[in-house]
Amino acid sequence: MIKLNTNECPYPPAPGVARLAAGMDCNAIRLYPDSNTASLTCALADYYHVKKEQVFVGVGSDDVLSMAFLTFFNGSLPILFPDVTYSFYDVWAKLYRIPYKTCPLDESWHINPNDYKQPNGGIIFPNPNAPTGLLESLDTVEEIVKANPGVVVIVDEAYIDFGGVSALPLLEKYDNLLIVQTFSKSRAMAGMRIGFCIGNERLIQYLKDVKFSFNSYTINMPSQVIGVEAVRDEAYFKEITGKIIATRERIKNVLRDLKFTFPDSCANFIFASHEAVPAKEIFTKLRERDIYVRYWDKPRISNSVRITIGTDAQMDALTDALREICNNA
Ligand SMILES: *Cc1c(COP(=O)(O)O)cnc(C)c1O
């Protein structure tokens, strides 16, 4: 089976992670973990050159995002996010009864910053966006943050490590910006469930207040210990993200030759459609060959498949299969 449907990393986590996991002192899990997640918070603060009071860690970034919706998106005006974006945003908005409004991406799948200058109760968008993979410039991000001083603007940087430019430097100028990242994609640890956000100290304290009000021990002890090790091994992190970027750029050329078109992805996936073969057929025929990609039967995106970047060998198997499927169409 070749699994290219949920944007996991095809490479193992940092070597120190395996060593630590193998040598884990099981007596230590008798005790509650550190509710402040201090060691991991400090490791992240060091790595990103911010204060530890500016970092909040959660059980995957889905937990961080959901907590941020609950904490910051509680006004009466609608929150804003793109019409084509991460599929959980409208789910949380509905669950928490938060009014929301979507702003259509333009015909080249980009965000129009002017859409985010209307009255609103908060803003969220991924950068690079999912499932398009398109990166917005730091200028665009700043324009949106600057135009909305009265609300929290969340930038979901789940895919920023695959060649994007993080909004972190903007934190010095804006106290309404919250940047969310995850260990699930670029740090090869989706199974560990570690996500975090970085922002102004006051925003981070509000998040902690909400989180601790119903569960103070969310990050388990092994995740805390192993997470620190993953952050420390910068060389390995650069190595695997570099390999994924190189594979992505190579596969873009192969896909173009096979008559696919796609936004120029800056993430660890490509959102592609074929000039002749419908996406649903590509998805089904790949599945018959035990190759799994992602397909949504939703407006605007129903003629594209999202393909996670795997190893070179996996991607060669994929493009061989696509060659058969598209040439026999
Ligand atoms: C994968 C993803 C997440 C959530 O990842 P976690 O595994 O919960 O950390 C959040 N936002 C976007 C845009 C994603 O693609």
The ligand as an SDF file (V2000), in Angstrom:
LIG
                    3D

 15 15  0  0  0  0  0  0  0  0999 V2000
   -2.5430   18.6080    9.3280 C   0  0  0  0  0  0  0  0  0  0  0  0
   -3.1020   19.9460    9.5860 C   0  0  0  0  0  0  0  0  0  0  0  0
   -3.4160   20.3740   10.8860 C   0  0  0  0  0  0  0  0  0  0  0  0
   -3.4540   19.4720   12.0920 C   0  0  0  0  0  0  0  0  0  0  0  0
   -2.3980   18.7300   12.3530 O   0  0  0  0  0  0  0  0  0  0  0  0
   -2.1860   18.0190   13.7550 P   0  0  0  0  0  0  0  0  0  0  0  0
   -1.8040   16.6350   13.3830 O   0  0  0  0  0  0  0  0  0  0  0  0
   -3.4510   18.0730   14.5510 O   0  0  0  0  0  0  0  0  0  0  0  0
   -1.0910   18.7870   14.3810 O   0  0  0  0  0  0  0  0  0  0  0  0
   -3.8150   21.6820   11.0750 C   0  0  0  0  0  0  0  0  0  0  0  0
   -3.9570   22.5290   10.0480 N   0  0  0  0  0  0  0  0  0  0  0  0
   -3.7060   22.1510    8.7860 C   0  0  0  0  0  0  0  0  0  0  0  0
   -3.8640   23.1380    7.6910 C   0  0  0  0  0  0  0  0  0  0  0  0
   -3.2850   20.8470    8.5190 C   0  0  0  0  0  0  0  0  0  0  0  0
   -3.0950   20.4630    7.2600 O   0  0  0  0  0  0  0  0  0  0  0  0
  1  2  1  0
  2  3  1  0
  2 14  2  0
  3  4  1  0
  3 10  2  0
  4  5  1  0
  5  6  1  0
  6  7  2  0
  6  8  1  0
  6  9  1  0
 10 11  1  0
 11 12  2  0
 12 13  1  0
 12 14  1  0
 14 15  1  0
M  END
$$$$
